[in-house]
Amino acid sequence: MNTSIHTLQMLFTQLGLAGDEKQINAFIKKHRPLPRFIPLSEANFWNEAQAAFLAEAVAEDSDWCTLVDEIDCSLREN
């Protein structure tokens, strides 16, 4: 059982993006609002590897899932 605790910064780094708070906020601001009918992993701003990672994290209810949901919610808020 993996008991590691991930952070939002770690998730962004895992996705190959800047993981500091300023860059995360800029990313969210740039890409929101994401329409409700578009699944997060199908948004056009992810590359193929990022999209696959996000889809797999949710499908497998992995230890990244909560953070993926956090990004999803942040991108949908106005």
C-alpha positions as CSV (number, residue, x, y, z in Angstrom):
1,M,0.0,0.0,0.0
2,N,1.4,3.4,-1.0
3,T,1.0,5.7,1.9
4,S,2.9,8.7,0.4
5,I,1.1,12.0,0.6
6,H,1.1,14.1,-2.6
7,T,0.7,17.8,-2.9
8,L,-0.7,19.9,-5.7
9,Q,2.9,21.1,-6.4
10,M,4.0,17.5,-6.8
11,L,1.1,16.8,-9.2
12,F,2.1,19.7,-11.4
13,T,5.7,18.6,-11.4
14,Q,4.5,15.0,-12.2
15,L,2.7,16.5,-15.2
16,G,5.9,18.3,-16.3
17,L,4.6,21.7,-15.3
18,A,6.0,24.3,-13.0
19,G,5.1,23.3,-9.5
20,D,5.3,26.6,-7.6
21,E,2.2,28.3,-6.3
22,K,2.5,31.3,-8.6
23,Q,2.8,29.2,-11.7
24,I,-0.1,26.9,-10.6
25,N,-2.3,29.9,-10.1
26,A,-1.3,31.3,-13.5
27,F,-2.1,28.0,-15.2
28,I,-5.5,27.8,-13.6
29,K,-6.3,31.4,-14.5
30,K,-5.1,30.9,-18.1
31,H,-7.2,27.8,-18.7
32,R,-10.5,28.4,-16.9
33,P,-13.3,28.2,-17.1
34,L,-13.2,24.7,-18.5
35,P,-16.7,23.8,-19.8
36,R,-18.6,21.2,-17.8
37,F,-19.1,18.9,-20.8
38,I,-15.3,18.5,-21.3
39,P,-13.7,15.9,-19.1
40,L,-10.5,17.2,-17.5
41,S,-8.3,14.7,-19.3
42,E,-9.8,15.7,-22.6
43,A,-9.1,19.4,-22.3
44,N,-7.0,20.7,-25.2
45,F,-4.2,22.2,-23.1
46,W,-2.9,18.8,-22.0
47,N,-0.4,16.8,-24.0
48,E,-1.0,13.1,-24.7
49,A,1.0,11.9,-21.7
50,Q,-0.6,14.4,-19.3
51,A,-4.1,13.5,-20.5
52,A,-3.4,9.8,-20.0
53,F,-2.0,10.3,-16.5
54,L,-5.0,12.3,-15.4
55,A,-7.5,9.9,-16.9
56,E,-5.7,6.9,-15.3
57,A,-5.5,8.6,-11.9
58,V,-9.3,9.0,-11.9
59,A,-10.1,5.7,-13.4
60,E,-8.0,3.8,-11.0
61,D,-8.9,6.0,-8.0
62,S,-5.1,6.4,-7.4
63,D,-3.5,8.3,-4.7
64,W,-3.4,11.3,-7.1
65,C,-7.1,11.3,-7.6
66,T,-8.0,13.8,-5.0
67,L,-5.5,16.3,-6.4
68,V,-6.7,15.7,-9.9
69,D,-10.3,16.5,-8.6
70,E,-8.9,19.6,-7.0
71,I,-7.5,20.8,-10.3
72,D,-10.7,19.9,-12.1
73,C,-12.8,22.0,-9.6
74,S,-10.4,24.9,-9.8
75,L,-10.5,25.0,-13.6
76,R,-14.3,25.0,-13.6
77,E,-14.8,27.9,-11.2
78,N,-15.3,31.4,-12.6
